Amino acid sequence: MDILQQELIRAKVLPDDYNFEAHKKLVPMQAGDVPVTYADISDLERDFGFKPSTSLRDGLRKFAEWYKFFYKV
């Protein structure tokens, strides 16, 4: 199970038995999609001393909690 799925279930946005595979729809690349991205934050670190430290799981957990609150799911 991927992290977003786990966090959506944890936040009770989706039920424990939600069938992700049954709802998954794979489509070709869409307009605006990019196959690869690169992030270079060296200027940000150098100029402002800022280095992001939020893990993917923590960020997705916060998103799932916000989503539940905002949309009253």
N, CA, C and O of each residue as an XYZ file, in Angstrom:
292
protein
N       0.857     -1.180      0.000
C       0.000      0.000      0.000
C       0.899      1.238      0.000
O       1.916      1.258      0.694
N       0.547      2.246     -0.752
C       1.436      3.411     -0.774
C       1.103      4.381      0.358
O       0.054      4.273      0.993
N       1.992      5.310      0.596
C       1.896      6.195      1.757
C       0.620      7.030      1.739
O      -0.038      7.162      2.771
N       0.259      7.595      0.594
C      -0.954      8.415      0.531
C      -2.182      7.587      0.910
O      -3.039      8.057      1.658
N      -2.270      6.379      0.406
C      -3.390      5.510      0.746
C      -3.435      5.268      2.254
O      -4.495      5.370      2.873
N      -2.294      4.951      2.836
C      -2.228      4.701      4.274
C      -2.692      5.921      5.069
O      -3.445      5.792      6.035
N      -2.247      7.087      4.662
C      -2.594      8.296      5.415
C      -4.049      8.703      5.226
O      -4.657      9.232      6.156
N      -4.624      8.471      4.052
C      -6.044      8.767      3.840
C      -6.916      7.853      4.698
O      -7.953      8.279      5.207
N      -6.501      6.611      4.857
C      -7.229      5.687      5.727
C      -7.023      6.089      7.182
O      -7.978      6.111      7.959
N      -5.795      6.405      7.556
C      -5.496      6.792      8.934
C      -6.314      8.007      9.363
O      -6.803      8.060     10.492
N      -6.466      8.986      8.463
C      -7.205     10.217      8.769
C      -8.718     10.021      8.662
O      -9.494     10.945      8.907
N      -9.121      8.813      8.296
C     -10.547      8.489      8.148
C     -11.205      9.259      7.008
O     -12.409      9.516      7.032
N     -10.397      9.627      6.001
C     -10.950     10.196      4.772
C     -11.579      9.063      3.972
O     -12.610      9.241      3.323
N     -10.944      7.895      4.028
C     -11.443      6.699      3.365
C     -11.590      5.584      4.398
O     -10.864      5.565      5.392
N     -12.524      4.654      4.174
C     -12.706      3.560      5.126
C     -11.545      2.563      5.073
O     -10.823      2.486      4.080
N     -11.381      1.810      6.148
C     -10.302      0.822      6.242
C     -10.322     -0.192      5.105
O      -9.270     -0.677      4.690
N     -11.504     -0.514      4.599
C     -11.620     -1.544      3.566
C     -11.734     -0.963      2.146
O     -12.166     -1.658      1.226
N     -11.348      0.298      1.970
C     -11.449      0.926      0.647
C     -10.608      0.153     -0.359
O      -9.445     -0.148     -0.088
N     -11.173     -0.170     -1.504
C     -10.486     -0.954     -2.533
C      -9.840     -0.018     -3.558
O     -10.470      0.394     -4.532
N      -8.586      0.299     -3.316
C      -7.874      1.219     -4.199
C      -7.729      0.667     -5.611
O      -7.868      1.404     -6.587
N      -7.453     -0.611     -5.720
C      -7.257     -1.211     -7.048
C      -8.524     -1.113     -7.892
O      -8.438     -0.905     -9.102
N      -9.683     -1.258     -7.286
C     -10.945     -1.197     -8.024
C     -11.226      0.209     -8.543
O     -11.962      0.374     -9.516
N     -10.646      1.221     -7.902
C     -10.891      2.609     -8.296
C      -9.753      3.223     -9.103
O      -9.857      4.360     -9.563
N      -8.688      2.485     -9.271
C      -7.517      3.011     -9.979
C      -7.779      3.024    -11.480
O      -8.223      2.029    -12.053
N      -7.501      4.146    -12.100
C      -7.668      4.269    -13.554
C      -6.377      4.859    -14.108
O      -6.080      6.034    -13.894
N      -5.618      4.039    -14.817
C      -4.374      4.509    -15.406
C      -4.669      5.106    -16.775
O      -5.354      4.498    -17.598
N      -4.147      6.293    -17.004
C      -4.364      6.996    -18.270
C      -3.017      7.440    -18.816
O      -2.043      7.521    -18.068
N      -2.950      7.731    -20.119
C      -1.691      8.223    -20.690
C      -1.330      9.592    -20.107
O      -2.143     10.235    -19.442
N      -0.125     10.008    -20.364
C       0.322     11.335    -19.928
C      -0.684     12.371    -20.415
O      -1.176     12.299    -21.541
N      -0.980     13.338    -19.546
C      -1.934     14.395    -19.863
C      -1.183     15.688    -20.185
O      -0.009     15.838    -19.845
N      -1.874     16.618    -20.844
C      -1.278     17.918    -21.147
C      -0.794     18.542    -19.831
O      -1.538     18.611    -18.852
N       0.430     18.981    -19.828
C       0.991     19.594    -18.625
C       1.785     18.624    -17.766
O       2.567     19.060    -16.922
N       1.606     17.312    -17.955
C       2.399     16.333    -17.215
C       3.851     16.396    -17.682
O       4.124     16.636    -18.858
N       4.754     16.183    -16.773
C       6.172     16.131    -17.135
C       6.733     14.789    -16.694
O       6.415     14.310    -15.605
N       7.568     14.176    -17.533
C       8.074     12.848    -17.193
C       9.101     12.865    -16.053
O       9.203     11.898    -15.298
N       9.855     13.952    -15.927
C      10.895     14.045    -14.902
C      10.982     15.493    -14.438
O      10.854     16.419    -15.240
N      11.197     15.682    -13.151
C      11.430     17.024    -12.634
C      12.704     17.006    -11.795
O      13.105     15.966    -11.272
N      13.323     18.153    -11.676
C      14.535     18.277    -10.874
C      14.383     19.493     -9.976
O      13.995     20.567    -10.436
N      14.683     19.328     -8.722
C      14.614     20.447     -7.786
C      16.018     20.774     -7.319
O      16.750     19.897     -6.861
N      16.389     22.029     -7.436
C      17.681     22.493     -6.946
C      17.409     23.622     -5.966
O      17.073     24.736     -6.367
N      17.556     23.329     -4.684
C      17.269     24.343     -3.669
C      18.545     24.952     -3.103
O      18.527     25.574     -2.040
N      19.650     24.771     -3.815
C      20.925     25.276     -3.296
C      20.909     26.796     -3.121
O      21.475     27.296     -2.149
N      20.279     27.544     -4.030
C      20.188     29.002     -3.868
C      19.364     29.359     -2.626
O      19.728     30.270     -1.883
N      18.282     28.660     -2.403
C      17.439     28.892     -1.233
C      18.223     28.624      0.058
O      18.159     29.397      1.014
N      18.954     27.521      0.058
C      19.768     27.196      1.233
C      20.841     28.254      1.462
O      21.042     28.715      2.586
N      21.524     28.632      0.388
C      22.611     29.603      0.499
C      22.099     30.980      0.916
O      22.659     31.598      1.821
N      21.046     31.464      0.268
C      20.570     32.828      0.500
C      19.770     32.994      1.796
O      19.826     34.048      2.428
N      19.030     31.957      2.190
C      18.139     32.102      3.335
C      18.398     31.102      4.457
O      17.768     31.172      5.512
N      19.315     30.181      4.231
C      19.608     29.180      5.247
C      18.463     28.213      5.488
O      18.391     27.577      6.539
N      17.566     28.103      4.512
C      16.406     27.226      4.664
C      16.663     25.896      3.996
O      17.045     25.839      2.827
N      16.454     24.836      4.735
C      16.570     23.492      4.181
C      15.330     22.714      4.605
O      15.163     22.427      5.791
N      14.452     22.363      3.653
C      13.232     21.630      3.995
C      13.569     20.337      4.732
O      14.557     19.671      4.424
N      12.733     19.995      5.707
C      13.004     18.782      6.476
C      11.765     17.916      6.685
O      11.810     16.949      7.446
N      10.669     18.248      6.026
C       9.438     17.474      6.162
C       9.537     16.196      5.340
O       9.833     16.245      4.146
N       9.294     15.070      5.965
C       9.320     13.803      5.231
C       8.064     13.676      4.375
O       7.072     14.366      4.608
N       8.114     12.798      3.395
C       6.947     12.566      2.545
C       5.760     12.112      3.386
O       4.652     12.617      3.210
N       5.976     11.168      4.296
C       4.885     10.677      5.140
C       4.285     11.798      5.980
O       3.063     11.919      6.063
N       5.131     12.619      6.604
C       4.611     13.716      7.426
C       3.803     14.712      6.589
O       2.745     15.173      7.017
N       4.303     15.040      5.402
C       3.587     15.966      4.537
C       2.244     15.416      4.086
O       1.244     16.133      4.079
N       2.224     14.138      3.707
C       0.968     13.528      3.271
C       0.008     13.344      4.436
O      -1.207     13.423      4.254
N       0.535     13.100      5.628
C      -0.321     12.992      6.810
C      -1.010     14.329      7.068
O      -2.217     14.376      7.304
N      -0.242     15.410      7.024
C      -0.823     16.745      7.235
C      -1.858     17.051      6.157
O      -2.912     17.618      6.448
N      -1.556     16.674      4.901
C      -2.507     16.898      3.814
C      -3.812     16.151      4.074
O      -4.891     16.727      3.940
N      -3.722     14.873      4.444
C      -4.925     14.066      4.677
C      -5.746     14.646      5.818
O      -6.974     14.674      5.744
N      -5.082     15.108      6.873
C      -5.797     15.712      7.999
C      -6.465     17.026      7.587
O      -7.603     17.296      7.970
N      -5.750     17.840      6.805
C      -6.334     19.092      6.307
C      -7.541     18.790      5.423
O      -8.583     19.431      5.553
N      -7.402     17.818      4.529
C      -8.479     17.467      3.605
C      -9.734     17.065      4.378
O     -10.838     17.510      4.063
N      -9.552     16.226      5.385
C     -10.699     15.795      6.195
C     -11.362     16.985      6.858
O     -12.588     17.094      6.856
N     -10.566     17.877      7.426
C     -11.113     19.068      8.090
C     -11.787     20.010      7.091
O     -12.910     20.456      7.324
N     -11.117     20.312      5.990
C     -11.617     21.297      5.029
C     -12.884     20.831      4.342
O     -13.829     21.603      4.179
N     -12.907     19.563      3.936
C     -14.061     19.041      3.211
C     -15.075     18.348      4.111
O     -16.066     17.801      3.626
N     -14.829     18.369      5.431
C     -15.768     17.783      6.405
C     -16.128     16.351      6.053
O     -17.288     15.948      6.144
N     -15.136     15.599      5.657
C     -15.351     14.199      5.239
C     -15.674     13.361      6.451
O     -15.891     12.155      6.328
